Each structure stands twice: as structure tokens, then as C-alpha cells.
Amino acid sequence: MPDNRPSADGKRVLADLNALRAIGAYKTGVHKPTFSEPHKQSLEWLAQKLPDAGLAATIDGIGNVFGTSAKPGPRLLAGSHLESQNYAGWLDGPLGVVYALEAARVLNADPSLHGAVEVAAWCDEEGHFGSFLGSRSYVGQVTEAEIDAARNRTSGQSMRDALSDMGLAGRARITVEPSRHVGYLEAHIEQGDTLESGRLAIGVVTSIVGIWQYQINFVGEQNHAGTTRMVARKDAGLALAKFCVAIDERFPATCGPRTVWTTGRVTLDPGAPSIIPGAAQMLFQIRDDNPVVIARLEELLRTMADEVNAKGPCTVTVEKLRTGAPAMMNSGFQDAIEAASKAFAGGRSLRMPSGAGHDAQMLATVMPAGMLFVPSIGGVSHHWTENTADADIITGADAFVDACRRILGG
């Protein structure tokens, strides 16, 4: 431990995480969708804990929780989110909130440190009502009209009704105060197996991927499945299947070393086994931290569509639904995390991009930002079997607190 300064209390960190795990418990994970009763209880749990770290607690009008400090000196904002995917893991989100809380408890009470850690729990990072609504609201990217239009993707409940049920209707949304913070630091489970397979303890995140999403529509001709000869068919479902295969065959020659792509929901119209589908639709997503690579792949996708249209028998259109710019993590913050890893994890760290989206990419638009990863057992996440070894959680907490100290120390 550097200079014998106070470090994280591992037992306290584990106790906090398990307390949150007990709220909305599902098998070995949790079911804690945004604005559900378990999510509400988790927000209240955090608000009650913040004063122990010398922080005043506030829940704003979109469900973000903030812990603010009156201690003089620079302030570092730290946090993550408390809701979960449906029937999912217990660490995705809460780990970063508890690490931030622990850093505030340790550092804000340290008279030798000039400055303080402030805590944030961002609402709806998991996208039950929209895309990063809590952190985007904080950086000024969410309009009242967007909140009016937001609906729960599972139940269809309006966000306005959900906010009312939470007792937050009419409450002001808190937005970033320029120059209040020296930056933002977030911790998260890796959600992959790179650290575990390399027997590493800490991931130093270099960038967070952008996410581009498309809807690809195929139009053929609906007809009788028993009487229409194969040579005469215009099967939109078959055209979709061939297009999927062609993507996997042609993208590797154009993509980057970390590019990933995924076909999501596929629908056939009408989707009956006795009817040739006259229309088909697929959702398609590309992730990379290099916009140039994405631009090349999008151009290839549209070229492939043009080739299908020229050849027939079906037509295809590519519609862009979402553009998510990647975010680069601050180099100084990366250095602080790496130095903390040398102090507390024997230097078993790796600089690596994040293949998943995180609130840190929103905060990076308004202030320096950084991210620290800890290993995920088996690389599993977004599932109730998600887990990280207690020893890795404690090591990560020590490194996170030390990284916060280094950042506040300049």
C-alpha cells in the first residue's frame, strides 16, 4: 500500500455489493429494470449511504442519484448505474457505484488529500426507456420531448408515468456544472474474457466503441408455398438469409481488428409456413472505436444492397437507426489507473478498448473520463450467472481508490 495511506475496505465493498444484490434478487443475479420497485429501493439505499462519505444526496428528475461534497479543492466525479437488464447479473453497474462510494468514504475523510470524490448513479444505462438517458440528460443531450416519447421496451409504460410512480414528476433534472469536476472515473466488470484468460487483474480502458445500428428491409412477392415453383419465387426471407451469410463472408476483408457485427431481430411477413414471405426485416449492429472503419463497412453494406437490387429477384434497403460516436478515454486517467494497478495488483493490467457502451462515453463529451475494468468469470454478462471473484473485486476497489487519489492529486 503506497505511503501507508488508507485504502479500500474490501469487506465493506463486498457487503455493499451483496446488499444491492439482495434487492430484486433473481437466482444468483438480479431482476432490477429501470424504475421497478427494486430499482427504486436501490436508489434509496445509495441515497442513505452517501452521507457516510461526507456527501449530500439528491435524486433528480430523471432518476439520477448524486452525492455532492462541500470539501474544498478539486472534485472527481465517479459512478455507474444501479438498474439491470431483465433477469441479469448483479455486478453490471453496481460495482462502479459501490467503488465510487468507497472512494468517497476513504478519500473525503482523508485530511491529507485536497479535494473530494463525488458520486453519481446514472439512470437507465441499460436502455429500458432509451439510450443512456440519465448520463445523456446530465450532459444536456435529452430534451423534454424525448422524455415525453420514451416508453418502456418491455411493458410499454410511458417514462412520464414511471417518473410519476417514482415520485419524481416535476422535479428538476441536474445538468453538468462547467469546471466543477476535474473529470469522471467509472469502474465496471469487463463483460468479456480478456482479463481472465490473461490472468490479469485490471483493464485500463483506452476507448469505448461507437454503436451503429441499421434496419435492413427486404421486399419480394407473397405467394402460395405449395403452388409456386421454386424458380419463380421472390422469397424475401431467403434473400435475408443470403444477405446475412454474405455479410459474414465479406466484412472480414474490410473490418478492423476489434470490429464486431451482429444480426438482431429477424421478422418475416407473414411468417406462415404455407406462405412465401413477401417482406422480411432484420436489425443489424456494428461496433468499433474507429469511425473510419465503420464508414467503410457501411459503404460495403450499401454496395451489397445495390448488388442485390441489380440482380433480384428481391429488393433491399438499408436504413440507419442509430449512430453512436466512440469515446477516447483520457490518457492521464489511463496512466493513473495503470499506476494504481502497479501498486495494488502487481502491474497485472492491460490497456484495452471497451466493446460495450458505458455512461463514461457520455461524460467524455464534457470532461476528461476514464474507465477501469475487473475480470468477469467466463466472460459472462447480461445473464444471472455473471460473476467476479471476491479477490478480484477487492483488488479492483483498491486500485480504483488509488486511481482516484492520483487523479485528485494532479
C-alpha positions in Angstrom: 0.0 0.0 0.0 1.7 3.2 -1.1 2.8 5.5 1.7 0.6 3.6 4.2 -2.4 5.7 3.1 -5.9 4.4 3.7 -7.2 2.1 1.0 -10.5 0.4 0.3 -12.2 -1.7 2.9 -12.7 -4.9 0.9 -15.2 -6.4 3.4 -17.3 -3.2 3.3 -17.2 -3.2 -0.5 -18.4 -6.8 -0.7 -21.1 -6.2 1.9 -22.4 -3.2 -0.1 -22.5 -5.2 -3.3 -24.3 -8.1 -1.6 -26.8 -5.7 -0.1 -27.7 -4.4 -3.5 -27.7 -8.0 -4.8 -30.4 -8.9 -2.3 -32.7 -6.1 -3.7 -34.5 -7.7 -6.6 -32.6 -11.0 -6.3 -33.1 -13.5 -9.1 -31.3 -16.8 -8.8 -27.6 -15.7 -8.4 -28.3 -12.4 -10.2 -30.9 -9.7 -10.1 -34.0 -8.5 -11.9 -33.9 -4.8 -11.5 -35.3 -2.9 -14.6 -35.4 0.8 -14.6 -38.0 2.4 -12.3 -39.1 -1.0 -11.0 -39.6 -1.3 -7.2 -36.1 -3.0 -6.7 -34.5 -0.2 -8.7 -36.3 2.4 -6.6 -35.1 0.7 -3.4 -31.5 0.6 -4.8 -31.6 4.4 -5.4 -32.9 4.9 -1.9 -30.2 2.6 -0.5 -27.5 4.7 -2.1 -29.0 8.0 -1.0 -28.9 6.7 2.6 -25.3 5.7 2.3 -23.9 8.9 0.8 -23.8 10.9 4.0 -21.4 8.4 5.4 -19.0 9.6 2.7 -19.5 13.2 3.6 -21.8 13.7 0.6 -25.3 15.3 0.3 -27.7 13.1 -1.6 -30.0 14.2 -4.3 -32.2 12.3 -6.7 -33.0 14.4 -9.8 -36.0 14.5 -12.2 -34.8 11.7 -14.4 -33.7 9.3 -11.6 -30.0 10.1 -11.4 -28.6 10.0 -7.8 -25.9 12.5 -6.9 -23.7 12.7 -3.9 -22.1 16.2 -3.6 -19.3 17.4 -1.4 -18.7 20.7 0.4 -15.0 19.9 0.9 -12.6 22.4 -0.6 -10.4 21.5 -3.5 -10.8 19.7 -6.8 -13.7 17.3 -7.3 -13.7 14.0 -9.2 -17.0 12.6 -10.3 -17.3 8.8 -10.1 -20.1 6.2 -10.6 -22.1 3.9 -12.8 -25.7 2.7 -12.7 -27.9 0.6 -10.4 -30.6 -0.9 -12.7 -30.1 -4.2 -14.5 -31.1 -5.9 -17.7 -34.0 -8.2 -17.3 -33.1 -11.3 -15.2 -29.4 -10.5 -15.4 -26.2 -10.0 -13.4 -25.5 -8.4 -10.0 -22.3 -6.5 -10.8 -23.1 -4.8 -14.1 -23.5 -1.3 -12.9 -23.5 -1.6 -9.1 -19.8 -2.5 -9.0 -18.9 1.0 -10.3 -21.4 2.7 -7.9 -20.0 0.9 -4.9 -16.4 1.6 -5.9 -17.3 5.3 -6.2 -19.0 5.3 -2.8 -15.9 3.5 -1.3 -13.5 6.0 -2.9 -15.6 8.9 -1.4 -15.7 7.3 2.0 -11.9 6.7 2.1 -10.7 9.9 0.4 -13.2 12.5 1.5 -12.2 11.8 5.1 -8.5 12.0 4.4 -7.2 15.4 5.7 -4.0 14.9 3.7 -5.9 15.0 0.4 -7.0 18.3 -1.0 -10.3 17.6 -2.9 -13.1 15.1 -2.9 -14.8 12.3 -4.8 -18.4 12.9 -5.7 -20.7 10.1 -6.6 -23.3 9.6 -9.4 -25.6 6.7 -10.2 -26.9 7.2 -13.7 -30.4 6.2 -14.6 -31.3 3.7 -17.4 -27.8 3.0 -18.8 -29.4 -0.4 -19.7 -31.8 1.3 -22.1 -35.2 0.2 -20.8 -36.7 3.5 -21.8 -34.0 4.9 -24.1 -30.3 5.3 -24.8 -28.2 6.4 -21.8 -31.0 8.7 -20.7 -29.5 9.5 -17.3 -26.0 10.4 -18.3 -27.2 12.0 -21.5 -29.5 14.1 -19.5 -26.7 15.3 -17.3 -24.6 16.4 -20.3 -27.6 18.2 -21.9 -28.5 15.8 -24.7 -32.0 14.8 -23.6 -35.0 17.0 -24.4 -38.3 17.1 -22.7 -39.9 15.8 -25.9 -37.6 12.8 -25.8 -38.8 12.0 -22.3 -42.4 12.5 -23.4 -41.9 9.9 -26.2 -39.9 7.4 -24.1 -41.6 4.1 -23.5 -40.5 1.0 -21.5 -39.4 -1.5 -24.1 -40.9 -4.4 -22.2 -44.2 -3.1 -20.7 -44.9 0.0 -22.9 -45.3 2.2 -19.9 -44.5 5.9 -20.6 -41.5 7.4 -18.9 -43.6 10.2 -17.6 -45.9 7.7 -15.8 -42.8 5.8 -14.5 -41.3 9.1 -13.1 -44.6 9.9 -11.5 -44.8 6.5 -9.9 -41.3 7.1 -8.5 -42.3 10.4 -7.0 -40.1 12.4 -9.4 -42.7 14.1 -11.5 -41.9 17.8 -11.9 -38.5 17.5 -10.2 -35.7 19.4 -12.0 -33.0 17.5 -13.9 -29.4 18.2 -12.8 -27.0 19.1 -15.6 -23.2 19.4 -15.7 -21.7 22.5 -14.0 -18.7 23.6 -16.1 -15.4 23.3 -14.3 -16.9 21.7 -11.2 -15.1 18.4 -11.8 -11.6 17.5 -12.9 -13.1 14.5 -14.7 -15.2 11.3 -14.4 -14.0 7.8 -13.5 -16.0 4.7 -13.8 -15.4 1.1 -12.9 -17.1 -1.9 -14.5 -16.8 -5.6 -14.9 -15.1 -6.4 -18.3 -18.1 -8.3 -19.7 -15.6 -10.4 -21.7 -12.8 -12.9 -21.0 -9.7 -11.0 -22.0 -8.5 -10.2 -18.4 -9.4 -13.7 -17.1 -7.8 -15.6 -19.9 -4.7 -13.5 -19.5 -4.7 -13.8 -15.7 -4.8 -10.1 -15.4 -6.4 -8.0 -12.6 -7.1 -4.6 -14.1 -8.2 -3.4 -17.5 -7.2 0.2 -18.4 -9.8 1.3 -20.9 -8.4 3.2 -23.8 -11.7 3.8 -25.7 -15.4 2.9 -25.7 -16.8 1.7 -29.0 -19.4 3.5 -31.0 -22.5 1.6 -31.9 -24.1 1.9 -35.3 -27.5 0.2 -35.8 -29.4 -0.5 -39.0 -32.7 -1.8 -40.2 -32.4 -3.8 -43.4 -35.6 -4.4 -45.3 -36.2 -7.0 -48.0 -39.2 -6.9 -50.4 -40.2 -9.9 -52.5 -43.6 -11.3 -53.5 -46.0 -13.1 -51.2 -47.5 -16.2 -52.7 -48.7 -19.7 -52.1 -46.0 -22.0 -50.7 -47.4 -25.1 -52.3 -48.2 -24.0 -55.9 -45.4 -21.5 -56.6 -42.4 -23.2 -58.4 -39.0 -22.6 -56.8 -37.6 -20.9 -59.9 -40.5 -18.4 -59.9 -40.3 -17.4 -56.3 -39.4 -14.0 -54.9 -38.7 -15.1 -51.3 -37.8 -12.2 -49.1 -36.9 -14.5 -46.2 -34.4 -16.4 -48.4 -33.0 -13.0 -49.6 -32.4 -12.0 -46.0 -30.7 -15.3 -45.1 -28.3 -15.0 -48.1 -27.6 -11.4 -47.2 -26.6 -12.4 -43.6 -24.2 -15.1 -45.0 -22.7 -12.6 -47.4 -22.0 -10.1 -44.6 -20.0 -12.7 -42.7 -18.1 -13.6 -45.9 -17.3 -10.0 -47.0 -16.9 -8.0 -43.8 -13.7 -9.6 -42.6 -11.7 -8.1 -45.5 -12.8 -4.6 -44.6 -13.2 -4.5 -40.8 -10.7 -3.5 -38.2 -9.0 -5.8 -35.6 -11.7 -5.2 -33.0 -14.8 -4.8 -35.2 -17.9 -6.8 -34.3 -21.2 -7.1 -36.0 -24.5 -8.8 -35.0 -27.8 -9.6 -36.6 -30.6 -8.9 -34.2 -34.4 -9.5 -34.5 -35.4 -11.1 -37.8 -39.1 -10.9 -38.9 -40.8 -12.4 -41.9 -44.1 -11.2 -43.3 -46.4 -13.0 -43.0 -44.3 -15.7 -41.4 -46.6 -18.6 -42.0 -45.0 -21.9 -43.3 -47.6 -22.1 -46.1 -46.9 -18.6 -47.5 -43.8 -17.4 -49.2 -42.8 -14.2 -47.3 -43.3 -11.1 -49.3 -41.3 -9.0 -46.9 -38.5 -9.5 -44.3 -36.6 -7.3 -41.9 -33.5 -7.6 -39.8 -31.9 -5.4 -37.2 -28.1 -5.2 -37.7 -25.4 -3.6 -35.5 -21.7 -2.7 -36.0 -19.4 -1.8 -33.2 -15.9 -0.3 -33.4 -13.9 2.5 -31.9 -12.8 3.9 -35.3 -15.4 5.8 -37.3 -13.3 5.4 -40.4 -13.7 1.6 -40.2 -17.5 2.0 -39.6 -17.8 4.2 -42.6 -16.1 1.6 -44.8 -18.4 -1.1 -43.5 -21.5 1.0 -44.0 -20.4 1.7 -47.6 -19.9 -2.0 -48.1 -23.3 -2.8 -46.7 -24.9 -0.4 -49.1 -22.9 -1.7 -52.0 -24.1 -5.2 -51.2 -27.7 -3.9 -51.2 -27.2 -2.3 -54.6 -25.9 -5.7 -55.9 -29.0 -7.5 -54.6 -31.2 -4.9 -56.2 -29.4 -5.2 -59.6 -29.6 -9.0 -59.5 -33.0 -9.6 -58.0 -35.4 -11.2 -57.6 -35.9 -9.3 -54.3 -35.0 -5.7 -53.4 -33.3 -4.5 -50.2 -33.0 -1.1 -48.5 -30.6 -0.2 -45.7 -31.9 2.3 -43.1 -29.6 3.7 -40.4 -31.3 3.8 -37.0 -28.6 4.9 -34.6 -25.1 6.5 -34.8 -23.0 6.3 -31.7 -19.7 8.1 -31.7 -16.9 6.3 -29.9 -15.2 8.0 -27.0 -11.5 8.1 -26.2 -10.5 7.8 -22.5 -8.2 10.5 -21.1 -4.5 9.5 -21.3 -3.7 10.9 -17.9 -6.5 8.9 -16.3 -5.2 5.8 -18.0 -1.8 6.5 -16.5 -3.4 6.9 -13.0 -5.2 3.5 -13.3 -2.1 1.8 -14.6 0.0 3.2 -11.7 -2.7 2.1 -9.2 -2.5 -1.4 -10.8 1.2 -1.5 -10.2 0.7 -0.5 -6.6 -2.1 -2.9 -5.8 -2.2 -5.6 -8.5 1.4 -6.3 -9.2 1.1 -4.5 -12.5 -1.2 -7.2 -13.9 -3.0 -4.7 -16.1 -3.8 -4.3 -19.8 -4.7 -1.3 -21.9 -7.8 -2.3 -23.9 -10.9 -0.9 -25.6 -14.4 -1.5 -24.3 -16.6 -3.4 -26.7 -19.7 -2.4 -24.7 -21.2 1.1 -24.3 -21.0 2.8 -20.9 -22.0 6.1 -19.3 -18.4 7.2 -19.4 -18.7 7.8 -23.1 -21.4 10.4 -22.5 -19.4 12.1 -19.7 -16.4 12.1 -22.0 -18.2 14.7 -24.2 -18.0 17.3 -21.4 -15.0 16.4 -19.2 -11.9 14.0 -19.1 -13.1 10.5 -18.5 -11.6 7.1 -17.7 -12.6 3.5 -17.0 -11.2 0.6 -15.0 -12.2 -3.0 -15.7 -12.1 -6.0 -13.4 -12.3 -9.6 -14.7 -15.6 -11.4 -15.5 -15.7 -15.1 -14.7 -16.1 -16.9 -18.1 -16.6 -13.5 -19.7 -20.3 -13.8 -18.9 -22.5 -10.7 -18.5 -26.2 -9.7 -19.1 -27.1 -13.1 -17.6 -27.8 -14.1 -14.0 -24.7 -16.2 -13.8 -22.5 -13.1 -14.2 -19.8 -13.1 -11.5 -16.4 -11.9 -10.5 -14.2 -13.4 -7.8 -14.2 -11.7 -4.4 -10.5 -11.3 -4.5 -10.7 -9.5 -7.9 -13.4 -7.2 -6.6 -11.3 -6.2 -3.7 -8.2 -5.7 -5.8 -10.2 -3.6 -8.2 -11.6 -1.5 -5.3 -8.0 -0.8 -4.0 -6.9 0.2 -7.5 -9.9 2.4 -8.1 -9.5 4.3 -4.8 -5.8 4.8 -5.5 -6.5 5.9 -9.1 -9.0 8.5 -7.7 -6.3 9.7 -5.2 -3.8 10.1 -8.0 -6.2 12.0 -10.3 -7.2 14.4 -7.5 -3.5 14.8 -6.6 -2.9 16.1 -10.2 
